[in-house]
Amino acid sequence: MQANVVLTVSESKRLIAKGVAALPCVKRALQKGLVVISTGTTNAYVLEEILGKTIEKAAYVTGRTTPANVRQSDYFPKKRLHDVVLRDGKIVEELDRYSGANELKAGDVFIKGANALNYDRKIAGVTIGGPGSGGTVGAVMGPIISRRATLVIPVGLEKLIAHDIIEIVNVLSEGDELANHVPTLYPVTGTIVTEIEALETLFPGLRVLHVASGGVLGAEAGVRLLLCGDSEVVASALKLVESIQGEPPFLPYEK
């Protein structure tokens, strides 16, 4: 059986969050271990799914991409929510994403979103806005790797890019004359969770194909997916997708 579905960006974020919460590695670490949920737009949905409650998602964001003419202070609150770190499923107030990374051990999970994706190569890219520090990812990748923790990367198919991420990283390193704030890009690998992995995790036996992107009336940067499998699993997946459709935009925007 086959079924066609269209997801807006916010619907995709909700679906990906449900998929992340259902990952075996995340479920194990929530039972016994450490789960660090770094701030980010998609991770705000992940946090809601893991905690089982709504949050002020706009406050659980650090870097963000907006249209050039948008005054971000009109949309994002000055006071940000504290990073959430859970030990054995309970919030550890004294830890944030940086100190939490230094507490990681094998079997623990660090969840970090991305800004670019080479899906076939399973490489993601994280933009680094400011010089020197390397941002969140620059500070935490060492502990994640050395402590053998699992990096989970929730990232929508909207982040697919046309060029090789490693090539872009090399080109960016050559820039010595810059205009209009050129960010750098940090390549990362890990457990990448797009809409495809989310659905296939939630519904074993389902095959998901990304067949088209884009649209209008709110479907800009949306994705069209083909669900394939036996009739029961496709019907179940379709039911979940339909329950997600109608998810409001991350933030309302009026010109």
C-alpha positions as CSV (number, residue, x, y, z in Angstrom):
1,M,0.0,0.0,0.0
2,Q,1.1,3.6,-0.7
3,A,0.0,6.9,0.8
4,N,1.0,10.5,0.0
5,V,1.4,13.1,2.8
6,V,2.5,16.7,2.9
7,L,4.1,18.2,6.0
8,T,4.8,21.8,6.8
9,V,8.0,22.7,8.6
10,S,6.3,22.9,12.0
11,E,4.5,19.6,11.4
12,S,7.8,18.0,10.4
13,K,9.4,19.3,13.6
14,R,6.6,17.7,15.7
15,L,7.0,14.4,13.8
16,I,10.8,14.4,14.2
17,A,10.4,15.1,17.9
18,K,8.1,12.1,18.3
19,G,10.6,10.0,16.4
20,V,13.5,11.1,18.6
21,A,11.6,10.4,21.8
22,A,10.9,6.9,20.4
23,L,14.6,6.0,19.6
24,P,15.8,3.0,21.6
25,C,18.9,4.9,22.7
26,V,16.9,7.8,24.0
27,K,14.4,5.6,25.8
28,R,17.3,3.7,27.5
29,A,19.1,6.8,28.6
30,L,15.9,8.2,30.0
31,Q,15.5,5.1,32.1
32,K,19.1,5.0,33.3
33,G,21.5,7.6,32.1
34,L,21.9,11.2,31.0
35,V,20.1,12.9,28.2
36,V,21.2,16.5,27.2
37,I,18.7,18.4,25.1
38,S,20.5,21.4,23.6
39,T,18.5,24.5,22.7
40,G,17.1,24.8,19.2
41,T,13.8,25.1,17.3
42,T,13.4,21.4,16.6
43,N,14.7,20.5,20.0
44,A,12.0,22.7,21.6
45,Y,9.5,20.1,20.1
46,V,11.8,17.3,21.2
47,L,11.7,18.7,24.8
48,E,7.9,18.9,24.7
49,E,7.6,15.2,23.6
50,I,10.1,14.0,26.2
51,L,8.6,16.0,29.1
52,G,5.0,15.5,27.9
53,K,4.1,19.1,28.3
54,T,4.2,22.3,26.3
55,I,6.9,25.0,26.7
56,E,7.5,28.5,25.4
57,K,9.3,27.2,22.3
58,A,10.6,30.6,21.2
59,A,12.5,30.8,24.5
60,Y,14.3,27.5,23.9
61,V,16.3,28.9,21.0
62,T,19.8,30.3,20.6
63,G,20.9,30.9,17.0
64,R,18.1,31.2,14.4
65,T,17.7,32.0,10.8
66,T,15.1,34.7,10.0
67,P,14.2,36.9,7.0
68,A,16.6,39.8,6.5
69,N,14.0,42.4,7.4
70,V,12.7,40.8,10.6
71,R,13.6,42.4,13.9
72,Q,14.1,39.3,16.0
73,S,13.4,41.1,19.3
74,D,9.8,41.4,18.2
75,Y,9.4,37.6,18.2
76,F,11.9,36.0,20.6
77,P,11.8,36.7,24.3
78,K,14.8,38.2,26.0
79,K,14.7,35.6,28.8
80,R,15.7,32.2,27.5
81,L,14.7,28.9,29.0
82,H,17.5,26.9,30.7
83,D,19.0,23.9,28.8
84,V,17.3,20.7,30.0
85,V,19.5,17.8,31.2
86,L,17.8,14.7,32.5
87,R,19.4,12.0,34.6
88,D,17.3,8.8,34.8
89,G,14.4,10.8,33.4
90,K,14.5,13.6,35.9
91,I,15.7,17.2,35.3
92,V,19.0,18.1,36.8
93,E,18.7,21.8,37.4
94,E,22.4,22.5,38.0
95,L,23.5,21.1,34.6
96,D,23.4,22.8,31.2
97,R,24.4,21.6,27.8
98,Y,28.1,22.4,28.5
99,S,28.4,21.0,32.0
100,G,26.1,18.1,31.0
101,A,28.4,17.2,28.1
102,N,31.2,16.8,30.7
103,E,29.1,14.3,32.7
104,L,28.4,12.0,29.7
105,K,29.3,8.4,29.6
106,A,28.8,5.5,27.2
107,G,25.1,5.0,26.6
108,D,24.2,8.6,27.3
109,V,22.6,10.9,24.7
110,F,23.3,14.4,23.6
111,I,20.6,15.9,21.3
112,K,21.7,18.7,18.9
113,G,19.9,20.1,15.8
114,A,21.6,21.1,12.6
115,N,21.3,23.7,9.8
116,A,22.5,21.7,6.8
117,L,22.2,18.1,5.7
118,N,23.8,15.8,3.1
119,Y,21.3,13.0,3.6
120,D,23.0,10.4,1.4
121,R,26.3,10.8,3.2
122,K,24.7,11.1,6.6
123,I,26.6,14.3,7.4
124,A,25.0,17.3,9.0
125,G,26.3,20.9,9.3
126,V,25.9,23.3,12.2
127,T,26.3,27.0,11.5
128,I,28.7,28.9,13.8
129,G,27.8,32.5,14.1
130,G,30.6,34.0,16.2
131,P,34.4,33.6,15.9
132,G,36.5,31.9,18.5
133,S,34.3,29.6,20.5
134,G,32.9,27.2,17.9
135,G,29.4,27.6,19.4
136,T,27.7,24.8,21.2
137,V,28.9,22.0,18.9
138,G,32.5,23.1,19.1
139,A,32.4,22.9,22.9
140,V,30.6,19.6,23.2
141,M,31.9,17.4,20.4
142,G,35.1,16.5,22.3
143,P,33.3,15.2,25.4
144,I,30.6,13.4,23.2
145,I,33.2,11.5,21.2
146,S,35.8,10.8,24.0
147,R,33.1,9.7,26.4
148,R,31.4,7.5,23.7
149,A,28.1,9.0,24.1
150,T,25.5,9.1,21.3
151,L,24.9,12.3,19.3
152,V,21.3,12.4,18.1
153,I,20.7,15.0,15.3
154,P,17.1,16.0,14.7
155,V,17.0,17.7,11.3
156,G,14.2,18.3,8.8
157,L,14.5,17.5,5.1
158,E,14.1,21.2,4.6
159,K,17.8,21.5,5.5
160,L,19.0,19.4,2.5
161,I,21.6,21.5,0.6
162,A,22.9,21.2,-2.9
163,H,26.6,21.0,-2.2
164,D,28.9,18.8,-0.2
165,I,29.2,20.0,3.4
166,I,32.9,19.2,3.6
167,E,33.5,21.2,0.4
168,I,31.6,24.1,1.9
169,V,33.6,23.9,5.1
170,N,36.8,24.1,3.1
171,V,35.6,27.1,1.0
172,L,34.5,28.9,4.1
173,S,38.0,28.4,5.6
174,E,39.5,30.3,2.7
175,G,37.4,33.5,3.2
176,D,39.7,36.4,4.1
177,E,37.4,39.2,3.0
178,L,33.9,39.0,4.3
179,A,30.7,40.9,3.8
180,N,27.2,40.6,5.5
181,H,28.4,38.3,8.3
182,V,29.5,35.0,6.8
183,P,29.0,32.2,9.3
184,T,31.2,29.1,9.3
185,L,29.9,25.5,9.3
186,Y,30.8,22.6,11.6
187,P,30.3,19.1,10.1
188,V,28.9,16.5,12.4
189,T,27.8,12.8,12.1
190,G,25.7,10.8,14.5
191,T,22.2,9.4,14.7
192,I,20.4,11.6,12.1
193,V,16.6,11.8,12.5
194,T,14.6,13.3,9.7
195,E,11.0,12.8,8.9
196,I,12.0,9.5,7.3
197,E,13.7,8.0,10.3
198,A,11.0,9.3,12.6
199,L,8.2,7.5,10.7
200,E,10.3,4.4,10.2
201,T,11.1,4.3,13.9
202,L,7.6,4.8,15.0
203,F,6.2,2.3,12.5
204,P,8.5,-0.7,12.0
205,G,8.1,-2.1,8.5
206,L,7.2,1.2,7.0
207,R,9.3,2.6,4.1
208,V,9.3,6.4,3.6
209,L,10.5,8.2,0.4
210,H,11.0,11.9,0.1
211,V,9.5,12.7,-3.3
212,A,9.2,16.5,-3.4
213,S,9.6,19.7,-1.5
214,G,8.1,23.2,-1.3
215,G,4.7,24.7,-1.7
216,V,2.6,27.7,-0.9
217,L,0.0,28.8,1.7
218,G,2.2,27.6,4.6
219,A,3.9,24.7,2.8
220,E,7.0,26.7,1.8
221,A,9.9,24.4,2.7
222,G,7.5,21.7,3.4
223,V,8.0,18.1,2.2
224,R,6.0,15.5,0.3
225,L,6.5,12.0,1.5
226,L,5.4,8.6,0.1
227,L,4.6,6.0,2.8
228,C,5.0,2.4,1.6
229,G,4.2,-0.9,3.4
230,D,1.4,-3.2,4.2
231,S,-2.0,-1.7,4.6
232,E,-2.1,-1.8,8.4
233,V,1.2,-0.1,9.0
234,V,0.6,2.6,6.3
235,A,-2.9,3.2,7.7
236,S,-1.4,3.6,11.2
237,A,1.3,6.0,10.0
238,L,-1.2,8.0,8.0
239,K,-3.4,8.3,11.1
240,L,-0.4,9.8,13.1
241,V,0.5,12.2,10.4
242,E,-3.1,13.4,10.1
243,S,-3.1,14.0,13.9
244,I,0.0,16.2,13.5
245,Q,-1.2,18.1,10.5
246,G,-2.5,21.5,11.7
247,E,0.5,22.0,14.0
248,P,0.8,25.8,14.2
249,P,3.9,27.6,12.9
250,F,6.8,27.9,15.3
251,L,6.1,31.6,15.4
252,P,3.4,33.7,13.7
253,Y,5.0,36.1,11.2
254,E,3.3,39.1,9.6
255,K,5.1,41.4,7.2
